[in-house]
Structures are given as structure tokens and as C-alpha cells.
Amino acid sequence: MAWLSDVWLPGQLLAVFTGLLFTAFVLRAVYYIWLHPLSKYPGPWYAKTTNLIYYVIECRGELIPWICRQHARYGPTVRLGPERLSFTDAAAWADIYGGRGRGANPRVYSFPKDPWWAQVLDSINSEGVPSLATHPSDEQHARLRRIFSPAFSEQALRRQAGMLTPEYMGIVSDPIDMVRVFNYATFDITTELVFGESLGMLADGEYVPWVANVFDSFKAMIYVAFPVARLGPVARFAKRYLLPASLKQLIDSHMRFVRDRVDARLDRKSDQPDLWNLVLGADGKAPLTRHEMYSNAAAFVLAGAETSATLLSALTYLLLKDPQRMRRLVREVRGAFGTEQDMTFEALAQLEYLKACISEGMRIFPPLPASGARAVPREGGIICGDFIPGGVSGTPYLRSDIRLLTSLDPRWRLPLRRLSLARQL
């Protein structure tokens, strides 16, 4: 290669290299914008050529508003990346998640989980064992559902009613952060059900280190795990050797806490109708491995606690901004109960306006606005009447759905609509 120094100066070599990179970028852009099988789908041109745009917007915390704007501009199907489509048509739910005999793909149980999405969710799980939420196998997912379904039946919830009353903070005279209070309560309740003992945060009025660690892990997952998971087959290697030590320490600390709590619960005999008493057989043997217990316990706590607190926080905000409906809800609740002891599972289920407000809050502010991404099978599939090539990531976004409903006013002012619809059913 020495002859190059006689022909090309370093500056010329740099110019040629830069020119080749620019040419490759232009050719890639031309292919993805005009020649790719997804080129017929509308969307922002700058997002069609690279996943970097999606990732940057995600890191800035602006992904869902951005997706809403794209659907408002381009319609019910929008291309958000080189091989990424977003849908708001209700038919997409049946086509992607419908199962055998439903949707436009009756011979397919469901589109497989997008490996990238599953790796992101598993990034805060150092067990290396997929949970119910992330298992790529339909058969194993069905097995886990059969195992855990007794713990989430209506009968189980009625038995658990006595466990769903966390300790109170007592009389509070100063202003308090209700978001923190809701997190205290939901984490206390969920850990009582999953670990057999509460964290006691509502009584103490502060986060335990593990919960604070969980929130930090969520942020780290967005910043680091998203791009690492995009490395495909080398993602496992990247997680082990390329993730920052601080993030790996967060993940290890999180799972160590879960393992210790699950082990302590399994070693301790209990008559409480918690998760494990409802899942374990009469002989005390579980139809799953200990590592599967760890993985799913972590998933249940995070899925049940943080999302519930998010919904309650949003619902409180919406009601405080709407004094008329807040007064009506207060009248219903206070008129139905003379004492706190009267607030039983059965009695609360009879409060129609409360249920309408909760349903409306979930419609306006879903705690998880993006459903789990699915990858179109290798042979391709039908979504909303169109053939989609294999490997494409397809996702219905709840938050963008509600902004495009033409027959219903999407703004918060419709608990009465919920009541009228319920009466028609």
C-alpha cells in the first residue's frame, strides 16, 4: 500500500473516503425512500432511512406525541423507520395479535414478538430467562399463561382483597407529591402479592433503594439497551461486554433484590393467597424452574406497580382540571360508604361513575401507550388488507389511536359516554 502515498495525499484519501460514505448514504436513502417494499407507505422522509431518528426521539421522551403527529398528518398507517410501521386501524390488532382463526392470518397463531423489543424488555432481567411478557415461543407463552392464570382470576382477586389495603401514611398537613404516594401504594400492594411482604413505603413516606433503582433502570434501558438490542445476533455479546458497568450494576442489583425476596417467600410458609400459593401445587412444587420464578416475579412487580401508579396520577390530574366531574365522583364515593371498612371489593365494583372515570383515564392516558412490537413472519403477512413483507416490525399505538377516532371526541370530558355505552351493552 506504500504506492498510495506516492499517488494520493492524506487529504485526498480523506476526501475520497468521505465521498464514498456520502455516496453510500445517498444510495441507502434512495433505496429506503423510493425502492424498498415499504416505500408506498407514507411517513416522514427523514425517518425512513435510519432507526436513529426513532431512537433520538425516544430518548428525548417525545416518541408518542411525535407518532400522534405523524398519524394526524399521514393517516392510519405510517412508516416510522426503515422496516417499522405504526397502525391505528382497529383491524391491525386482530391481524397482528389475533391468534388462529382470527384476523387476516388465520393459520398463524400470532406474529412473533419482535426480537429487538423482547431484548429491550429483558435488558433489566439478568436471569437470561424470558418472562411471560417476552417469551418468543407461543407454546411456552401458553404454558406460562396456564400456570399463572389462577393467580389473576376474579376468584383470586376476591380472595386477595384483604391484602390490597396497604398501611396509610396517617394524617398529612403539608402538600404532598401524589405521584410518589401512588407509587408507594402500588409497589407496596404488588410486592405483597408477589413477594408475600410489603415494602412499607406508604407508611414510611419514602422510596426504598430498590424502587429508586427501578426508575433509574428504566431510563438506562431507553438510553443504552435500545441501541444495543438493535445489534441483532450479537446483542447478547454486547449486553455482556459493551454495556456500561454502572448499568450492569443497576440490573444486577435489581435482580438480586428480586431473587432474595422470592427465595425468602418460598422458604417461608404462608396461608395468604399471594401469587405463589395460587400457582404452587398442593405439594408445594411449582411447574416452573426457580429462574422462571425470578424472571416472572420481576415482570409482574414492574407491570403491576408502575403502570397503575401512572394511570392514577394521570386520572387525578384530569379530575382536578375538571371540578364538575370531580365533585360528582366525590359524591358517588362518599355517598356509597359510611366507613372505610365498607369499601369492599364487591361494593367498589358497583360504582359506575368511578369505573367510567377509570376507563376514560385509560383511554386518554394509557400507561403503556405502545403495545409490544411484533415482527411479520418470514413468509410475510396481511395487516389491514395489505401484504407486509417478512421482518417488518408492526405496532398499534394506543395513544395515537385515541387522537384519530372520528366518531368520538378524544378529549377528557366523556365519562358520561362510558356510562351510556355500558347501558347499551
N, C-alpha and C positions, 0 to 999 in steps of 0.2 A: 504493500500500500504506500510505500515511500514515494512512488512516482506521482501520487496525488499532490504532494507538496510542491512538485515542480509545475503542475498544471493549474491547480486550484489554490487560491489563497484562503486562509481560515475564514475571512469574511464572506468569500464566495461560497464556501462549503456551508456556512450557516444560512446564507440566503437560499441556496438550493434546498437544504433541509426544511427551512421554513416554508418555502414554496410547495414542497411535496406535502407537508402537513396541511397546508391551506387547501391544496387541491383535493386531498383525501376528505377533508371536512366538507368541501363543497359537493363532492360526488356523493358522500353519505347523505347530505341534506337533500340533494336532488332525488336520491333513491327513496328515502323515507317520506318525503313530501309528495312526490308525484308517481312513483313506480311501485311502492310497497303495496301488498294486498289490502292494507287498511287505508290506503290513500283516499278512498272515496268518502271516508268519514270525516266530518268537519271537526275543527278544533284549532286552537292557537298554533300557528305555524312553528313558533319557536320551541314548542313542547314536543313536536313530532319527531325531532331528530335526536333527542337525548333525554335520558331519565334524570339528568342533573337538575333541570328546571323543577321537576316534581319534588325532588329531594330538598332543594333550597327552600321552596315554598313551605314544605312540611316542617323544616327546621325553624322557620320564622313563625310557625303557629298560625298560618293563614291558608292552609290547604282547603278546608271545607268552604269558607267564603269564596275562595278562588274557583273551586269547582262549581259552586252555585252560579257564579257569574258566567262561567263558560256554558252551562246548560241554558241559562237565560238567553244567551246570545246565539248558540248553535243548535239547540233543540234537545230531544230526549236521549240521543246517543252522541257522545263526544269522545274524541281521541285525545288522551292526555299524555301520551308517551309514544315511543316507537312501536311498542306492542301492548298498549294499555288502553282499554275502552271503559267508559263510565256510562251507566244506564239509569234512566229514571222511569222507563216504561215498566208498569207492574208485571208485564209478561216476562220480563227478564228474571224475576225471582223464581218463577216456575221452571223456566228453561235452564237456569244455572243450578238451582238448589232442589229442583222438584222431586227427584227420585224416579225410580222406574214407574212407567205408566203415566207420568205427569209431564207437562211441558212439551217442548218440541223435540225432545230427545228421549223417547220412551224406553229405548234399550240401554240407556246409560243411567246408573243409579244417581249420580250427580257428577258434575265436573270436579276433578280432583282439586284439592287445595293447592293454591299457588305455592310452590316450594319456597319462594322468596318470602311470602307473607308468614308461612309457618316458621321459617328460620328466625324471622324478626320476633315473633311471639315467644319462641323458645330461647331467645337470646338472654332472657333473665332467668333461665332454668338451666342450671349447670348439671342436672342429673343425666342429660343426654337421652332421656326417655320422653317421647311425646305424650302430651296430656289429651284429655277428651277433646279439647278445643283445637289441637294441632295435629292429631294423628293422621298421617296420609292415607292409611288403609281404611277403606269403607268397612271391611269386615271387623277390624279391630276397633274402629269407632263405634260400630253397632254393639260389639261386646261390652265396651266400657259404658255405653248408654244403658244397657240391660243391667249392669252391675249397680250403677249409681241411681237409676230411676226411682227405686223405692225411697231414697232419701229426699226426693223432690216432689213426691205426690201430695195431693191435698190432704190425705190422711196423715202423712208425715208432718206437714206444716201445722195441722191441728195439735198433734202430739207435742210439737216443739214450741207451741205458743208460750208456755211458761218460761222458755229460755230466751225469748225475744224481748225481754224487758231489762235493759241494762241499768246499772246504777246511775242515779241522777247526779248532776253537778251541785244540786242544792239551790238555794236562793241566790240569784246573781243580781247585784245592784248596778254594776258598771256595764257599759256596752261590751258586747262580745262578738267575736267573729263566728257567724253561724256556719260558714263553710267548714271551719275547724270542728265545730260541735257536731255537725253531721258526720264528718269523718270519724270523730271519736266514737259516735254511736254505732255506725255501720261496721267499723272494724271490730268493735267490742262484740257486737252480735255475731258477726261472721266467724270470728275466731272461737267464740263459744260453741258454735255449731260444728266447726271443722276440727278444732284442737281440743275441745272439751273444757276450755277455760278462757275467760275473757281477758283482754289486755288491761282493763281497768282505766282506760284513758278518759272516759266520760266523768268518772269520779275524781280523777287526778287533775283533769283540765290541761293536759299536755300530751304531745305525741311521745310514744316510746321510740327509741332509736330505730327499731326495725321499720316502723311505718314511715318515718322520715327517709330512711334508706330506700324504701319502695318508691317514693316520689322521685328521688334522685335517679333511681334506676330507669324509670320511665323516660326521663329526659335524656339520659345517656343512650337509651335504646334508640331514640329518634336520631340523635346526632351521629352515633357510631354504628349501631347494629344494622340500620337500613342500608348504608353503602356496603358494609361487609357482606350482608346476605346476598347482595347482587353479584357476588363473585362466583355464584353457582357451585360447581363441584368442589371448589377449593374453599368454600365457606367454613367448613369445619376446621381446616388448617388455619384459616385466617382468625377464627374465634380463639384458637389456642395460642397463636404466636404473634398476631398483629394487633389484637385489642389492647388498649392501654391498661397498664397494671391497676390503675385506680378503678376502672370499670370492672375488671375481673374480680377485684376485691369486693366491690359492691354486690356483684352477682353471687359470689361465694358466701358472703355474709348473709344475704337474703335466704339462700337455700339452706345454709347451716341452721338458721333460726327455724325454718320450716321442718327440717329433719328432726331437730331436737324436740319440737313441740309434738310432732306426730309420734315419735318414739315414746315420749312421756305419756301421751294419751293411750297408746296401745298397751303400754306396760301397766297402766292404771285401770282397774276395773271400775265401770261406771254403769249406772242404770239410766242415765239421761238419754233421751232419744236423739243423740247427736249423729253426725254423718256416719261414723264408724259402727255404731251399734245398729244402724239401719242397713249397713252394707255387709258387715261381717256375718258369716253363717252362724247357726245355733251353736256350733262347736268352736266359735271364735276364730275360725280360719277364713281368710279373705281370698276371694277368687282372683286376686291380682298380686303382683310382686310388691315388695316394700318400696322399690324405686318408683313404681307406678303410683303408689300411695303418695309419696313425696311430691311427685310431679303434679298430680291432680289436686292435692291439697293446696299447693301454691296457686294453681289456676283458679280454684273455687274461691279462695280468700280474695284474690285481686278482682275477680269478675263480680263477686257479690258485694264487696265493700265500696270500692272507689266509684264504681258506676252508680250505685244507689245514692251515695253522697252527692255526686254531681247532679243527678236528677233533682234531689231535694233542694239543693242550693238554687238551681235554676227556677224551680217551681216557686220557692219562697220569693225570689226576686220578681217573678212575673206577677204574683199575687200582691206584693207590696206596691207594684206600679199600677195596680188596678183595685183601688179601695172598695169599689162597689162589690166586686166578686169576692174580695177578701172578707167583707162583712157577712156576705151570705154563707160562705164556708164556715166562718166562726160560729154563726148562729146554728148551722146544722150540727156541728160537732158538740158545742156546749149544750145545745138543746137535747141531744141524744143521751148524754151521760151526766149522772149526778156526781159520780166519783170516778177516780182513775181506775178503780177495780172493775167498774162497769165496762171498760173498754176491752171487751173480749174479741177474739178472732171472729166469731160469728156476728157480733154486733157491729164491728167496724165494716164488715163486708156489706152491710145494709145501707151504708151512707152513700147514696147515689151521687150527690154533688161532689163529694170528696173523690170518688172513683173517676168522675168525669174530669176533674181538675188534674188528677194524676195522668190520665190518658192524654189529655191535651198537652200537659207538660212534656210527656214523652214524644209527642208529635212535633212540638215546636223546638225542643232542645233534647234530642236523643243523646244519651251519654256516650254511645258509641256510634257516631254518625256514619261510619264506613263499615259495611259488613266485611266478613272475611273474604279476601280476594280468592278467586278460583281461576285455574288455568284451563283453557279449552283443550280437550284431549288431542292427542297427536293426529288423529284422523279428522279433526275439525268437528264443529257442532253448529246447531242452529240457535241463535239468540234473537228474539224479536223478529222472527221471519227471515233473517239474513244468515247466510253461511259465514261462519267465522273460522279462519284457519287455525290449526293447532298451535299451542304455545302462547296464544294471546291471553293476557290477564284481563278478566272481566269482573267488574264490581258494580252492584247497585249501591248508590249512596243515599242513605235515609234523609240526610239533611237537605240534599239537593232535590229529592223527591217532593218535599212539602212545599217548596217555593214555586213549583210548577203546576200544582193542582189547579186546573182552571175552573172546576165546579165548586170549589170550596175556598173561602177566604183563609189564606195561610197565616194570618196574624193571630196573636193571642187575644182572643175575645170570644172563644167558641165553646166553653164548657157546656152551654145550653144545647149546642149542636150535638154534642156527645150524648146528652140525655135524650134528645129527640130521636137520634139514630138507634139508641138502645131500645126505646119503646117500640120501634118499628120491627125489630128482630124477633 
